[in-house]
Structures are given as structure tokens and as C-alpha cells.
Amino acid sequence: MRMVVVFHRFGAYHHARLRAANAVGPLIALELSGRDTTYRWNRIEGEIEFDQHTLFETQDSQHLSAAVLWRAVREQLDGLGPEVVAIPGIYDKGAVAALRWCRKKRIPCILMSASTQRDAKRHFWREWLKGRLVRCFSSALVGGKPQKEYVVKLGMPPERVFTGYDAVDNDYFSRQAELIRGREQEYRTRHGLPSRYFLSSNRFIPKKNLFRLAQAYAKYRGRVPDPWDLVLLGDGELMPQVERSIRELRLQDCVVLPGFRQYDELPVYYALAGCYIQASTSEQWGLVVNEAMASGLPVLVSKACGCCEALVQEGQNGFSFDPLSVDEMAEKMRMISHGGCDLAKMGQASRDIIANWGCDNFARNLWRAAQCAVERPVINRDPVASAMLHILTTVR
């Protein structure tokens, strides 16, 4: 079976997934952009283990016109001649172009999606239109239960939906964390990290809820005699406001802001933390939680995160909380650091849970979705969907 898997840009976790899937069966990976203005990942160096093609080596395809992108995707897929195409969602212009190509050529396609019903405000008319596009796919690979429920609601038959889309290289984070802990003091000194801290890694944008997290952390400090510090990893548009909030809360001496870090630096921050916290008010999944759990950390996860239901077992490997409740967030921080929790046991529970959500699971279910799509392709001649795809690949 000749399968093409499309992504906007390959980060380290895309490569990990694609390597695992390629080990099950040879595939072709199509990267739309060699650059990305949202994620400043370094290019992956070294030998690539799968057949990789990049459309625009020096550009972010999101900044190109839909017509230019449609022509490039069409020509590339014509040349590759796939029997099935895996497409990441229906929002990216390149993904829409790939879906249009599949419909024109009557090639079955797989929807890869992390969306849930609650990760954005839903409007009836938009959901109705979205459903017309979802029904053009022959199968789907999604994150977990909430993601499956949403794509089924949009019109995908449940027997055609497979889970395991949101995966990271568990072995990499587990292995690196153990190596770093073996030289703990050396790494703490080199990176200027406190002896005990909560870690949160985010783009500094509104939905990451960093202001409430800072307020909750300030409350937490008032509730315990010997509080942990807080490390906020990342960067983004809200960095100046976050820094101002930290000053106003008088937290300058106990909140560390290392900025953005590349993939190979992340294990240091996970390995030396006491607990990971994700406070987002909206999150399709939250792959940083996967990384933290693979690194052996207890986790505190907002109930608005798409991964929460699948990955958090209350009291076993961490706790969930309402991201709008500063008081609840502070209390969960107190429970972890001063509530008598066995952190080593909780960290091991995290590793045990995340073992079921690794790249091997992604690979296995991607190929199951591909087989389903090829053996039972959807023939969708919906004129509304055809008109939408034409408009979306020529106008915007």
C-alpha cells in the first residue's frame, strides 16, 4: 500500500511518529513547509529513515496564497501517486488542498485530528459545513475518546475511527531523564534550576492561562511552609505581560523564565522538576503532558486539555483541575508538594500510563486506518463539499 502522510512542518515528534509508522510499512512523508513562524524548531539533522519530501524549503506555506499551495500540492501528489493519503485536519490550507486532490482523483484519505467538541466555541453553521468535509474522509486517526466522540458527531462512522494520534518518543524522554538525574547537581548548576520546582512549558499565548497559573502559584506559596519554585518554559507574545504579572505578585525570586528551548534541551527541565502542570483553558491534546509523563513526573492537568481524560488517573499519577479556579489550582499544587503524595510512585504510574500512548500505538493505528480507508473507501459526491474545497483552495 503506497501511503503519503502530510504534515505542515516536521518537528521532532513528527519524526518519531513517522519513523515508527515506517517501521510497520514503508511510507512517504510530505512536509509542506521547511520553516514555521509559530514553532521555532531546528531542522532535524542526520539520516532520515523514511522517504521525505518538502514542498517549500525556505517558506512557511501558511503565508502563501491558497491557489499557489493548491498547485504545489496537486503537482507533488500527482508525482507521488499514493493509494491513500493521511491529512492533518481541515484547517491548514495545505491539508485542504490535499483533501481536494484526493476527491478529484478518488483516492481514499485519512483524517488525522486532535480536535474535541470543547476546545473552541462551536457554531451550528460552521459545524454543519465542517461535517460536509469530514464525510469526505474514509477513516480517521484521532487522539482519544473526546476526539473520537467529536469526529463521530461530525459524521464519521465510529468503526472507522482509530485512536493514538497524539504521541511523542516516550523512550527518548525516559532515557534522557534517567541520564540527567544521574548527574543531577551538574545539570541544576549549569541551567540555573532550583532544587525543587513545578514545571510548565508553553507558548506564551492567552489560552495557556499563564496569568491564573501565576496567581495560583502565589496562593500556593501562602499555604505551605517551604514552597517549591516555578519554572515557566517557553516564549511568545505575552512574555512582557507575564513578566509584569510576576513582578506585581512579588514572585521574581521564585519564578524562573528560561525562554524557548529546543527539543534536545527539554529533558533537562523535565528530569529535574518535581511535578509538571498544564493550566490551559483550551487545548486539543497537550503533548507536553506526554513528555512529562514519559520523563517520570507526576502531573497536574487542566480539565480543558484534550489529554486529561486519557492520561490523568486521579491520585495515581496526578490530579486534574478547573483551569478557571485559581484556588483549586493552588490546592492541587499544595497536595503534590506538601500533601503526603508519594512522588516517585506517581512518576512511575505516569510512565506506565503513557506507555500505552507511544509512537508504536500511533504507527499501528495509522496503518489500521489506512487499511480501513483502502478496503472501504468513501465515495462522496456531495456538491456542497466540492464547492467548499474549490473556494478554500482558490480564494483564501
C-alpha positions in Angstrom: 0.0 0.0 0.0 1.5 3.3 -1.1 0.7 5.9 1.7 1.6 9.6 1.9 1.4 11.2 5.3 1.1 15.0 5.2 2.2 17.5 8.0 2.6 21.2 7.9 6.2 21.0 9.2 8.1 18.2 10.8 9.2 18.6 14.4 10.9 16.0 16.4 7.7 14.4 17.5 6.5 14.1 13.9 9.8 12.4 13.0 9.3 10.0 15.9 5.8 9.1 14.8 6.9 8.7 11.1 9.9 6.5 12.0 7.6 4.2 13.9 5.0 4.1 11.2 7.7 3.5 8.5 8.9 0.5 10.5 5.5 -1.1 10.2 5.3 -0.4 6.5 7.2 2.0 4.1 5.5 5.4 3.7 6.1 8.7 2.1 6.2 11.8 4.3 5.2 15.1 2.7 6.2 18.3 4.6 4.5 21.4 3.4 6.9 23.9 4.9 10.6 24.0 5.7 10.0 27.0 8.0 7.4 27.7 10.6 6.8 31.2 12.1 4.8 29.7 15.0 7.2 26.9 16.2 10.9 27.7 16.0 12.1 24.1 15.9 15.5 23.4 14.5 15.6 21.2 11.3 16.1 17.5 12.1 19.7 16.6 11.3 21.1 13.2 10.3 19.8 10.4 8.2 16.1 10.3 7.6 14.7 6.8 7.8 11.7 7.3 5.5 11.1 8.9 2.1 10.7 12.6 2.8 9.6 15.4 0.5 9.3 19.1 1.4 7.2 21.5 -0.8 8.6 24.9 0.3 12.1 24.5 1.9 12.5 28.2 2.9 8.9 29.4 3.4 6.0 28.9 5.7 3.2 27.7 3.5 0.6 29.3 5.7 1.8 32.7 4.3 1.3 31.6 0.7 -1.9 32.0 -1.3 -4.3 29.1 -1.3 -4.0 29.0 -5.1 -0.2 28.7 -5.0 -0.4 26.0 -2.4 -3.1 24.0 -4.2 -1.0 23.9 -7.4 2.1 22.8 -5.5 0.2 20.1 -3.5 -1.5 18.9 -6.7 1.7 18.5 -8.6 3.5 16.8 -5.7 0.7 14.2 -5.1 0.4 13.6 -8.9 4.1 12.7 -8.9 4.0 10.5 -5.8 0.9 8.6 -6.8 -0.4 7.5 -3.4 -3.1 4.9 -2.9 -4.1 6.6 0.4 -3.3 10.0 2.0 -3.2 10.9 5.7 -4.1 14.5 6.2 -3.7 16.6 9.4 -7.1 18.2 9.9 -9.2 20.5 7.7 -7.9 23.9 8.8 -4.5 24.2 7.2 -4.6 25.4 3.6 -2.2 22.6 2.6 -4.4 20.0 4.3 -7.5 21.3 2.4 -5.5 21.1 -0.8 -4.6 17.5 -0.2 -8.3 16.7 0.5 -9.4 18.3 -2.7 -6.8 16.3 -4.6 -8.0 13.1 -3.1 -11.6 13.8 -4.0 -10.6 14.7 -7.6 -8.5 11.5 -8.0 -10.9 9.3 -5.9 -8.1 8.4 -3.6 -9.2 7.4 -0.1 -7.9 9.7 2.7 -7.4 9.5 6.5 -8.3 12.5 8.8 -5.7 13.0 11.5 -7.2 15.1 14.2 -6.8 16.2 17.9 -9.9 18.4 18.0 -12.6 18.0 20.6 -16.1 19.5 21.0 -14.9 21.8 23.8 -11.6 23.1 22.6 -13.2 26.0 20.8 -16.5 27.8 20.6 -18.7 25.9 18.2 -21.3 27.5 15.9 -24.0 25.4 14.2 -23.4 26.6 10.7 -19.6 26.1 10.9 -20.1 22.7 12.3 -22.5 21.8 9.6 -20.0 22.9 6.9 -17.2 21.1 8.7 -19.3 17.9 8.8 -19.6 18.0 5.0 -15.8 17.9 4.7 -15.3 15.3 7.4 -17.6 12.9 5.5 -15.2 13.1 2.6 -12.6 11.1 4.5 -12.7 7.3 4.6 -11.3 6.9 8.1 -9.8 8.9 11.0 -6.9 8.7 13.4 -7.6 10.8 16.5 -6.2 11.4 20.0 -8.5 9.6 22.4 -12.1 9.3 23.5 -13.2 13.0 23.4 -11.6 13.4 20.0 -13.3 10.3 18.7 -16.7 11.5 20.0 -16.2 14.8 18.2 -15.3 13.4 14.8 -18.2 10.9 15.1 -20.6 13.8 15.9 -19.3 15.4 12.7 -20.4 12.4 10.7 -17.6 9.8 10.7 -18.8 6.3 11.4 -17.3 5.1 14.8 -16.0 1.9 13.4 -13.8 3.9 11.0 -12.2 6.0 13.8 -8.9 4.9 15.4 -7.1 6.4 18.4 -3.4 7.1 19.2 -2.7 10.2 17.1 -1.1 12.3 19.8 2.2 10.6 20.6 5.8 11.5 21.4 9.0 9.5 21.6 8.5 8.1 25.1 11.8 6.2 25.1 13.8 9.3 24.3 12.3 11.3 27.2 12.5 8.4 29.7 16.1 7.6 28.7 17.4 11.2 28.8 15.6 11.9 32.1 17.4 9.0 33.8 20.8 10.0 32.4 20.3 13.6 33.6 19.1 12.5 37.1 22.3 10.5 37.4 24.3 13.9 37.2 21.6 16.0 38.9 23.7 18.6 40.6 25.8 19.2 37.5 22.8 19.9 35.4 21.0 22.0 38.0 24.0 24.3 38.3 24.6 24.5 34.5 21.0 25.5 33.8 20.4 27.6 36.9 17.5 25.4 38.1 16.1 25.4 41.7 16.3 22.3 43.9 12.5 21.7 43.8 10.1 23.2 41.3 6.9 22.9 39.3 7.4 23.0 35.6 5.1 24.3 32.9 6.1 24.5 29.2 4.1 26.6 26.8 3.8 29.2 24.1 3.0 32.4 25.9 -0.4 33.0 24.4 -3.8 33.6 26.0 -5.2 30.0 26.1 -2.2 28.8 28.1 -3.7 30.6 31.1 -0.4 31.7 32.5 -1.8 34.7 34.5 -4.1 32.4 36.5 -1.2 30.0 36.9 1.0 32.7 38.4 -1.9 33.8 40.7 -2.4 30.2 41.8 1.2 29.8 42.5 1.2 32.9 44.6 -1.7 31.5 46.6 0.1 28.2 46.9 3.1 29.9 48.4 1.0 31.3 51.1 -0.4 27.9 52.1 2.8 25.9 52.7 5.9 26.5 54.9 8.6 25.6 52.4 7.2 26.1 48.8 8.6 24.8 45.6 9.7 27.3 42.9 8.0 27.5 39.5 9.8 27.2 36.1 7.8 28.6 33.1 9.5 27.4 30.0 8.7 29.0 26.7 8.2 32.3 25.0 5.6 34.2 22.9 3.6 37.4 22.6 2.6 37.6 26.2 6.1 37.4 27.7 6.2 41.1 28.7 2.8 40.8 30.4 3.8 37.6 32.2 7.0 39.2 33.5 5.0 42.2 34.7 2.4 39.9 36.5 5.3 38.0 38.2 6.7 41.4 39.5 3.3 42.5 40.7 2.8 39.3 42.6 6.3 39.6 44.0 7.4 36.3 42.6 10.6 37.4 40.9 12.8 35.4 43.3 10.9 32.1 42.9 9.8 32.0 39.2 12.3 31.1 36.6 11.8 32.1 32.9 14.3 30.2 30.8 12.6 31.2 27.5 12.2 28.9 24.5 14.3 25.7 24.4 14.9 23.3 21.6 13.9 19.7 21.7 17.3 18.3 22.8 17.3 20.7 25.8 13.8 19.8 27.1 14.7 16.6 29.0 16.8 18.6 31.5 13.8 20.7 32.6 11.6 17.6 32.9 14.2 15.4 34.6 14.9 17.9 37.4 11.3 19.0 38.1 9.1 17.7 40.9 5.8 17.9 39.0 4.5 19.1 35.7 1.5 21.5 35.5 -0.6 22.4 32.4 -3.1 25.1 33.1 -4.6 25.7 29.6 -8.2 27.0 29.2 -8.3 25.3 25.8 -6.0 22.5 24.5 -6.7 20.0 21.8 -4.4 17.5 23.5 -1.2 18.8 25.2 1.8 16.8 24.0 3.9 18.4 26.8 2.0 16.2 29.2 3.1 13.1 27.3 6.7 14.3 27.5 6.5 15.0 31.2 4.9 11.6 32.0 7.5 9.8 29.8 10.1 11.6 31.9 8.6 10.1 35.1 6.8 13.1 36.5 3.5 13.4 38.4 1.2 15.8 36.5 -1.4 18.4 37.3 -3.6 18.9 34.2 -6.4 21.3 33.3 -9.7 19.5 32.6 -9.8 21.6 29.4 -6.9 19.7 28.0 -7.8 17.0 25.4 -5.4 14.6 27.0 -6.8 14.9 30.5 -9.3 12.1 30.4 -6.9 9.6 28.8 -3.7 10.4 30.7 -4.6 11.6 34.2 -5.7 9.0 36.8 -6.8 10.9 39.9 -4.5 10.4 42.8 -2.4 7.8 40.9 -0.2 9.8 38.6 -1.6 13.3 39.4 -4.7 15.4 39.6 -6.9 17.4 37.2 -8.4 20.8 38.0 -10.7 23.5 36.7 -8.4 26.0 34.9 -10.7 28.9 35.8 -10.3 28.2 39.5 -7.2 29.8 40.9 -8.0 28.4 44.3 -8.4 24.8 43.1 -5.1 25.0 41.1 -3.3 26.3 44.2 -4.7 23.5 46.3 -3.6 20.8 43.8 -0.1 22.3 43.9 -0.2 22.1 47.7 -1.4 18.5 47.6 1.5 17.5 45.3 4.3 19.2 47.2 3.1 19.0 50.8 0.1 16.6 50.8 2.0 13.4 51.6 2.0 12.2 47.9 4.5 9.5 47.0 6.0 11.4 44.1 8.3 8.5 43.0 5.3 6.2 42.8 3.2 8.7 41.0 6.0 9.3 38.5 6.2 5.6 37.8 2.5 5.5 37.3 2.9 8.2 34.7 5.4 6.1 32.8 3.1 3.1 33.0 0.1 5.0 31.7 2.0 6.8 28.8 3.5 3.5 27.6 0.1 2.8 26.1 0.1 6.1 24.1 3.5 5.9 22.4 4.6 6.1 18.8 4.2 2.4 18.3 0.5 2.8 19.0 0.3 5.7 16.6 2.0 3.6 13.9 -0.2 0.5 14.4 -3.4 2.5 14.3 -2.3 4.7 11.4 -1.9 1.6 9.3 -5.2 0.2 10.6 -6.9 3.4 9.5 -5.1 3.2 6.1 -6.3 -0.4 5.6 -9.8 0.6 6.5 -9.7 3.5 4.1 -8.4 1.4 1.2 -10.7 -1.6 1.7 -13.8 0.5 2.3 -13.3 3.9 0.6 -15.9 6.6 0.9 -17.3 7.8 -2.4 -18.6 11.3 -1.6 -20.0 13.3 -4.4 -21.5 16.0 -2.2 -21.7 19.2 -4.3 -21.5 21.4 -1.2 -18.2 19.8 -0.2 -16.9 20.1 -3.7 -17.8 23.8 -3.9 -16.3 24.4 -0.4 -13.0 22.8 -1.4 -12.8 24.7 -4.6 -13.4 28.0 -2.8 -10.9 27.2 0.0 -8.2 26.3 -2.4 -8.6 29.3 -4.7 -9.9 32.3 -2.7 -8.3 32.5 0.8 
